[in-house]
Amino acid sequence: MERLKQRLSEPQGFHNYSQIQQWLNTELGLNIAYKTVYQLVRYQLQAKLKISPAVLFVLSTGP
């Protein structure tokens, strides 16, 4: 979990929990359910995503 903590603290971080789930699978070979990833990151590691989903929605829809 140290590698995940380190990755979460980096400036680029993750934009959503699915990215974290994919990273865990690719980098660590862990196949973890979305709900478990969410609970681990949000409650156990007390980390937050680098950009909120609402901001991502606004950025993706454009002006």
C-alpha positions as protocol buffer text, in pm:
chain_id: "A"
residue {
  index: 1
  type: MET
  ca { x: 0 y: 0 z: 0 }
}
residue {
  index: 2
  type: GLU
  ca { x: 301 y: 229 z: 30 }
}
residue {
  index: 3
  type: ARG
  ca { x: 325 y: 250 z: -349 }
}
residue {
  index: 4
  type: LEU
  ca { x: -40 y: 351 z: -367 }
}
residue {
  index: 5
  type: LYS
  ca { x: 6 y: 615 z: -96 }
}
residue {
  index: 6
  type: GLN
  ca { x: 303 y: 755 z: -283 }
}
residue {
  index: 7
  type: ARG
  ca { x: 114 y: 761 z: -613 }
}
residue {
  index: 8
  type: LEU
  ca { x: -184 y: 934 z: -449 }
}
residue {
  index: 9
  type: SER
  ca { x: 44 y: 1206 z: -311 }
}
residue {
  index: 10
  type: GLU
  ca { x: 195 y: 1288 z: -651 }
}
residue {
  index: 11
  type: PRO
  ca { x: 70 y: 1608 z: -819 }
}
residue {
  index: 12
  type: GLN
  ca { x: -93 y: 1426 z: -1114 }
}
residue {
  index: 13
  type: GLY
  ca { x: -254 y: 1169 z: -882 }
}
residue {
  index: 14
  type: PHE
  ca { x: -569 y: 996 z: -1006 }
}
residue {
  index: 15
  type: HIS
  ca { x: -885 y: 1150 z: -1150 }
}
residue {
  index: 16
  type: ASN
  ca { x: -1123 y: 871 z: -1051 }
}
residue {
  index: 17
  type: TYR
  ca { x: -1139 y: 548 z: -857 }
}
residue {
  index: 18
  type: SER
  ca { x: -1151 y: 343 z: -1178 }
}
residue {
  index: 19
  type: GLN
  ca { x: -804 y: 476 z: -1262 }
}
residue {
  index: 20
  type: ILE
  ca { x: -682 y: 361 z: -921 }
}
residue {
  index: 21
  type: GLN
  ca { x: -845 y: 21 z: -976 }
}
residue {
  index: 22
  type: GLN
  ca { x: -671 y: -11 z: -1314 }
}
residue {
  index: 23
  type: TRP
  ca { x: -337 y: 104 z: -1170 }
}
residue {
  index: 24
  type: LEU
  ca { x: -358 y: -154 z: -890 }
}
residue {
  index: 25
  type: ASN
  ca { x: -424 y: -424 z: -1149 }
}
residue {
  index: 26
  type: THR
  ca { x: -146 y: -314 z: -1386 }
}
residue {
  index: 27
  type: GLU
  ca { x: 125 y: -222 z: -1136 }
}
residue {
  index: 28
  type: LEU
  ca { x: 59 y: -465 z: -852 }
}
residue {
  index: 29
  type: GLY
  ca { x: -140 y: -742 z: -1018 }
}
residue {
  index: 30
  type: LEU
  ca { x: -432 y: -687 z: -781 }
}
residue {
  index: 31
  type: ASN
  ca { x: -787 y: -732 z: -909 }
}
residue {
  index: 32
  type: ILE
  ca { x: -991 y: -536 z: -655 }
}
residue {
  index: 33
  type: ALA
  ca { x: -1359 y: -442 z: -676 }
}
residue {
  index: 34
  type: TYR
  ca { x: -1442 y: -74 z: -730 }
}
residue {
  index: 35
  type: LYS
  ca { x: -1624 y: -49 z: -395 }
}
residue {
  index: 36
  type: THR
  ca { x: -1321 y: -190 z: -214 }
}
residue {
  index: 37
  type: VAL
  ca { x: -1086 y: 55 z: -388 }
}
residue {
  index: 38
  type: TYR
  ca { x: -1315 y: 344 z: -293 }
}
residue {
  index: 39
  type: GLN
  ca { x: -1332 y: 238 z: 72 }
}
residue {
  index: 40
  type: LEU
  ca { x: -958 y: 177 z: 91 }
}
residue {
  index: 41
  type: VAL
  ca { x: -860 y: 512 z: -58 }
}
residue {
  index: 42
  type: ARG
  ca { x: -1131 y: 727 z: 97 }
}
residue {
  index: 43
  type: TYR
  ca { x: -1155 y: 584 z: 447 }
}
residue {
  index: 44
  type: GLN
  ca { x: -842 y: 384 z: 528 }
}
residue {
  index: 45
  type: LEU
  ca { x: -585 y: 599 z: 347 }
}
residue {
  index: 46
  type: GLN
  ca { x: -796 y: 916 z: 390 }
}
residue {
  index: 47
  type: ALA
  ca { x: -690 y: 1036 z: 47 }
}
residue {
  index: 48
  type: LYS
  ca { x: -887 y: 1241 z: -200 }
}
residue {
  index: 49
  type: LEU
  ca { x: -875 y: 1252 z: -576 }
}
residue {
  index: 50
  type: LYS
  ca { x: -680 y: 1535 z: -737 }
}
residue {
  index: 51
  type: ILE
  ca { x: -977 y: 1671 z: -929 }
}
residue {
  index: 52
  type: SER
  ca { x: -1342 y: 1638 z: -842 }
}
residue {
  index: 53
  type: PRO
  ca { x: -1585 y: 1453 z: -1070 }
}
residue {
  index: 54
  type: ALA
  ca { x: -1790 y: 1773 z: -1111 }
}
residue {
  index: 55
  type: VAL
  ca { x: -1488 y: 1961 z: -1243 }
}
residue {
  index: 56
  type: LEU
  ca { x: -1409 y: 1673 z: -1478 }
}
residue {
  index: 57
  type: PHE
  ca { x: -1764 y: 1689 z: -1613 }
}
residue {
  index: 58
  type: VAL
  ca { x: -1737 y: 2063 z: -1678 }
}
residue {
  index: 59
  type: LEU
  ca { x: -1397 y: 2022 z: -1843 }
}
residue {
  index: 60
  type: SER
  ca { x: -1517 y: 1736 z: -2063 }
}
residue {
  index: 61
  type: THR
  ca { x: -1831 y: 1915 z: -2183 }
}
residue {
  index: 62
  type: GLY
  ca { x: -1643 y: 2229 z: -2280 }
}
residue {
  index: 63
  type: PRO
  ca { x: -1789 y: 2579 z: -2325 }
}
